[in-house]
């Protein structure tokens, strides 16, 4: 089997394993993190209605101007703070963290720590 197909299959299995255990509700929505080599994205999602409540990414204009490169820990911390501030403005204080297919390490952990420091509870 091709190596790239094996890696893709592992990532999909990891994502489904994480999402099987985590479900966002209206009282406690899900903070979903997605990362690429160049950017990082975060969304607060209410799975019961299927709506994205707030989002932030390293491609947003304010954040893009504040950071030189969107694929590092500094950008992840800014995204964590931004999504926490936007979520609190929308009335969300508690969330469940969804790391998706990414390991809880590096940029994903930096985003989570910054969101916790900015006031989100999870």
C-alpha positions as CSV (number, residue, x, y, z in Angstrom):
1,X,0.0,0.0,0.0
2,X,1.2,3.5,-0.7
3,X,2.7,5.3,2.2
4,X,0.7,8.5,1.7
5,X,-2.6,6.5,1.7
6,X,-1.6,4.9,5.0
7,X,-0.9,8.2,6.6
8,X,-4.2,9.7,5.4
9,X,-6.0,6.7,6.6
10,X,-4.4,7.0,10.1
11,X,-5.3,10.7,10.2
12,X,-9.0,9.9,9.4
13,X,-9.1,7.2,12.0
14,X,-7.6,9.5,14.6
15,X,-10.2,12.3,13.8
16,X,-13.1,9.9,14.0
17,X,-11.8,8.4,17.3
18,X,-11.6,11.9,18.8
19,X,-15.0,13.1,17.4
20,X,-16.8,9.9,18.6
21,X,-16.1,11.0,22.2
22,X,-16.7,14.8,21.8
23,X,-20.0,16.3,21.0
24,X,-20.7,20.1,21.2
25,X,-24.0,21.2,22.8
26,X,-25.6,24.5,23.2
27,X,-24.4,24.8,26.8
28,X,-20.9,23.5,26.0
29,X,-19.9,23.9,22.3
30,X,-16.9,22.2,20.7
31,X,-13.7,24.1,20.0
32,X,-12.4,22.5,16.8
33,X,-8.8,23.0,15.8
34,X,-7.4,22.5,12.3
35,X,-3.9,23.2,11.2
36,X,-1.9,23.2,8.0
37,X,1.7,24.0,7.5
38,X,1.1,27.7,6.9
39,X,-2.0,28.4,9.0
40,X,-4.1,27.4,12.0
41,X,-7.9,27.6,12.3
42,X,-10.2,27.4,15.3
43,X,-14.0,27.2,15.4
44,X,-16.5,27.1,18.2
45,X,-19.3,24.8,17.0
46,X,-22.7,23.9,18.4
47,X,-23.3,20.3,17.0
48,X,-26.9,20.1,18.1
49,X,-27.8,22.9,15.6
50,X,-24.9,22.4,13.3
51,X,-23.8,26.1,13.6
52,X,-20.4,27.7,13.9
53,X,-20.8,30.3,16.7
54,X,-17.4,32.0,16.3
55,X,-14.2,31.4,14.4
56,X,-10.6,32.7,14.2
57,X,-7.7,31.8,11.9
58,X,-4.3,33.0,11.0
59,X,-5.8,34.2,7.7
60,X,-8.0,36.8,9.5
61,X,-7.0,40.3,8.6
62,X,-6.3,41.6,12.1
63,X,-4.2,38.5,13.0
64,X,-2.5,38.3,9.7
65,X,-1.2,41.9,10.2
66,X,0.0,41.0,13.8
67,X,2.0,37.9,12.9
68,X,4.6,37.4,10.2
69,X,3.9,33.6,9.7
70,X,0.7,31.8,10.5
71,X,2.3,28.3,11.0
72,X,4.1,28.8,14.3
73,X,3.3,28.8,18.0
74,X,3.1,32.6,18.2
75,X,0.3,32.6,15.7
76,X,-1.5,29.7,17.5
77,X,-1.4,31.7,20.8
78,X,-2.9,34.7,19.0
79,X,-5.7,32.5,17.5
80,X,-6.4,31.0,21.0
81,X,-6.8,34.4,22.5
82,X,-8.9,35.7,19.7
83,X,-11.3,32.7,19.6
84,X,-11.6,32.9,23.4
85,X,-12.5,36.7,23.3
86,X,-15.0,36.1,20.5
87,X,-16.6,33.2,22.2
88,X,-17.0,35.1,25.5
89,X,-18.5,38.0,23.5
90,X,-21.0,35.5,22.1
91,X,-21.8,34.2,25.7
92,X,-19.8,31.0,25.7
93,X,-17.7,30.3,28.8
94,X,-17.3,26.5,28.7
95,X,-16.3,24.4,25.8
96,X,-15.0,20.9,25.0
97,X,-11.7,20.8,23.1
98,X,-11.5,18.9,19.8
99,X,-8.0,18.5,18.6
100,X,-9.2,16.6,15.5
101,X,-6.6,14.6,13.8
102,X,-3.7,16.6,15.4
103,X,-1.7,15.5,18.4
104,X,-2.1,17.6,21.5
105,X,1.4,19.1,21.1
106,X,3.1,22.2,19.8
107,X,0.7,24.6,18.0
108,X,-2.4,22.8,19.1
109,X,-1.4,22.9,22.8
110,X,-0.3,26.5,22.5
111,X,-3.7,27.4,21.1
112,X,-5.5,25.6,23.9
113,X,-3.3,27.1,26.6
114,X,-3.9,30.6,25.3
115,X,-7.7,30.0,25.1
116,X,-7.6,28.8,28.7
117,X,-5.6,31.8,29.8
118,X,-8.0,34.2,28.0
119,X,-10.9,32.8,30.1
120,X,-12.4,29.7,28.4
121,X,-13.0,26.7,30.6
122,X,-12.2,23.2,29.4
